[in-house]
C-alpha cells in the first residue's frame, strides 16, 4: 500500500478525492465527504475501487518523478520522466455547481509516452459493482442510487469488470478524462469543457487565497494550510470536516481506526481564531452559523461531533469486507463518540462565540445569546460530573482536569460578555461559579510532588491538553504551575521531542495498542513555549513540525517517530489549524488568549467567497 503521506487532496467544497504519487485516486466519496466511497482501495486493494492514470509499464505502486499544486490552488500536477519522454497529469475538481465532476488531463511534455488508464468503480465502499455500458463519448455506470459517466476521446474497453485504456501522448498534446456523478434517477448531467474548467478552477482558488492577510516567514505553510482547510469545508452548510478519510490507523495494524468525516465542536475556537486572523471573515461566519444551528436544542444534549449538516445520529458500524489500511481493522463508518459526555465542549463553544464578539465591530449585538445562556445554565449543574474527556476515552468516566478548566472558561466568557458587552445575565452568580471551579482545579488537578497539573483528579498521569491552561486564560503563562507543567510534559510525555496525547499504557482509554505522537499537541507545546518566553525553542520545534509535512504541504493526525511515517486520517484539520495559529503567534512574537483575536483583519468589508457562484459555472 502507498504510505499515508503519499496522498494529496483535491476537492470541490462538497467532497474530496485522495490522489497517490502512483497516479491512482484511491479514495473518493460521492456526493459528500460522508457518503459511501466509490474508490476505497485506500482501505483494501484495487478491487475496492480506484482510478489509475500513469505511464504504461510503471510498476504497481511506482511513484511519480515530482508533483506539486499549481501555485496557490487545489489543482494537482503530477509528472513522470520515463524512457522516451515526460508527461504530466493534472487532477482537480471544479467547485460544485449542479453536478460532481472529477477531471484528469494528460499533457505530453516531451517525446512520446504510452499511458495506461484503469477505472475501477465500486460503489458502497467497494461492495457494489455497477452495470457499465459504452456510450458515444465514453461509458456510463449505474448501480442502485448511483450513476457515473466517464467522458474521454480515447478508446475504452471493459476487462475483468474494469474499464481500461492504453494510449500515447506526444509533446504538446492534451488528453482529457472527466468523471461525472449523479443520482441514478436523474438524467445524465451536461458535459463540461475540461480545459475551460481548469482555468476557472485556477481563478477561483487564486482569488480566494489572494484574500489571505498572512505575511512574513511562514506565509507559504499558512496559506497551504488555509487552502487545505477550505478543501475540507462543506460549502452548503459551512461545516468543516475533521479529515477527508475514515479508518486510517493511529497504529499500523491496530484497532484505533475512526471515521473523521464529520464536524467536531472542539475545533470551534481554533477554527474561528485561525480564519479570522487570516482575514477569512465569511468562512468564519459560515462556521459560526453552522455551530449555532448544530447546538440549537436541549443544552443537556449537546454533542461533541455532528454531521455536515448538523445531523446528530452518526451510528458507528464496521465494514467487514474491507481489510483495512495495512491490515488495520476494523474499518469504521459513523462515530460512537458522538453521544459521549465531554464537558469541555460547552467551554469550547462559549469560548468560540466570545471570540467572534471580540472580533466583530458590532459585538454588542449577539442574536445567539439566549442559546449561550441556556448552555451556561446547564453547565452550572453539570460541571462537577465525571466525563469521557477531550480524547473521547471509551473507558470509565473520570474527573478530567481539562474538562474542569473548560467549564471555568465557559463561566469566564459569560461573565465577560455581561460585564463588557452589556448582555443580560447573572454575572455575579457566574463569577462565583468561576471562582469555585478555579479553586477546585487548583486543589485537585495539580500534583505538588510532581509540580504539574495531571490528567484527572487523583491521578499522576500527564495529558497534552494541560498545555492549553495558559492559552484559555485559566492561569497566566508566567505562573510557576504553568512552567512546571510544560517541563513535566516535555520530560514525561514526548517521544523524540514530539508530544503524545497521553500514555496509552494505563489502559484508561479502553483500547488496546499504542499510537503515534499527536501533531496538534506538539503545536500546543510551541504556543506554550512562546508564552513562557522560550521563543527560540518554540521556533525550533515549529520548524521541525513543518518538516513533517508531505511533499505537497499536508499533515495527517499523527506521526510515528520510529517509522518516520504519517499516521491517522488525512489531511487533518486539527493539525492544520494549530499550524496556522502557531505561525501567526510566532510572527507576532506573542502568545494570545483563545478569546482574543490574533489581529484584526485589515479589510473586513471584503467577502472571501463572493466569486463562488459566478465562477463555478462551467457548463
Secondary structure as GFF3:
##gff-version 3
##sequence-region A 1 619
A	DSSP	three_ten_helix	4	6	.	.	.	ID=ss1
A	DSSP	beta_strand	8	11	.	.	.	ID=ss2
A	DSSP	beta_strand	16	19	.	.	.	ID=ss3
A	DSSP	beta_strand	24	29	.	.	.	ID=ss4
A	DSSP	beta_strand	37	39	.	.	.	ID=ss5
A	DSSP	three_ten_helix	41	43	.	.	.	ID=ss6
A	DSSP	three_ten_helix	46	48	.	.	.	ID=ss7
A	DSSP	beta_strand	50	55	.	.	.	ID=ss8
A	DSSP	beta_strand	66	69	.	.	.	ID=ss9
A	DSSP	beta_strand	76	82	.	.	.	ID=ss10
A	DSSP	beta_strand	85	92	.	.	.	ID=ss11
A	DSSP	beta_strand	100	120	.	.	.	ID=ss12
A	DSSP	beta_strand	122	122	.	.	.	ID=ss13
A	DSSP	alpha_helix	123	126	.	.	.	ID=ss14
A	DSSP	beta_strand	128	129	.	.	.	ID=ss15
A	DSSP	beta_strand	131	135	.	.	.	ID=ss16
A	DSSP	beta_strand	138	143	.	.	.	ID=ss17
A	DSSP	beta_strand	146	152	.	.	.	ID=ss18
A	DSSP	beta_strand	157	159	.	.	.	ID=ss19
A	DSSP	beta_strand	162	170	.	.	.	ID=ss20
A	DSSP	beta_strand	174	183	.	.	.	ID=ss21
A	DSSP	alpha_helix	194	209	.	.	.	ID=ss22
A	DSSP	alpha_helix	219	231	.	.	.	ID=ss23
A	DSSP	beta_strand	233	234	.	.	.	ID=ss24
A	DSSP	beta_strand	239	240	.	.	.	ID=ss25
A	DSSP	beta_strand	263	264	.	.	.	ID=ss26
A	DSSP	three_ten_helix	265	267	.	.	.	ID=ss27
A	DSSP	alpha_helix	268	278	.	.	.	ID=ss28
A	DSSP	alpha_helix	281	295	.	.	.	ID=ss29
A	DSSP	three_ten_helix	299	301	.	.	.	ID=ss30
A	DSSP	beta_strand	305	306	.	.	.	ID=ss31
A	DSSP	beta_strand	317	318	.	.	.	ID=ss32
A	DSSP	three_ten_helix	325	327	.	.	.	ID=ss33
A	DSSP	beta_strand	332	333	.	.	.	ID=ss34
A	DSSP	alpha_helix	344	359	.	.	.	ID=ss35
A	DSSP	alpha_helix	369	382	.	.	.	ID=ss36
A	DSSP	alpha_helix	401	421	.	.	.	ID=ss37
A	DSSP	alpha_helix	427	444	.	.	.	ID=ss38
A	DSSP	beta_strand	446	447	.	.	.	ID=ss39
A	DSSP	beta_strand	452	453	.	.	.	ID=ss40
A	DSSP	three_ten_helix	464	468	.	.	.	ID=ss41
A	DSSP	alpha_helix	480	492	.	.	.	ID=ss42
A	DSSP	beta_strand	494	495	.	.	.	ID=ss43
A	DSSP	beta_strand	498	499	.	.	.	ID=ss44
A	DSSP	three_ten_helix	504	506	.	.	.	ID=ss45
A	DSSP	beta_strand	517	518	.	.	.	ID=ss46
A	DSSP	alpha_helix	519	531	.	.	.	ID=ss47
A	DSSP	alpha_helix	535	547	.	.	.	ID=ss48
A	DSSP	beta_strand	556	560	.	.	.	ID=ss49
A	DSSP	beta_strand	565	570	.	.	.	ID=ss50
A	DSSP	alpha_helix	573	588	.	.	.	ID=ss51
A	DSSP	alpha_helix	612	615	.	.	.	ID=ss52
###
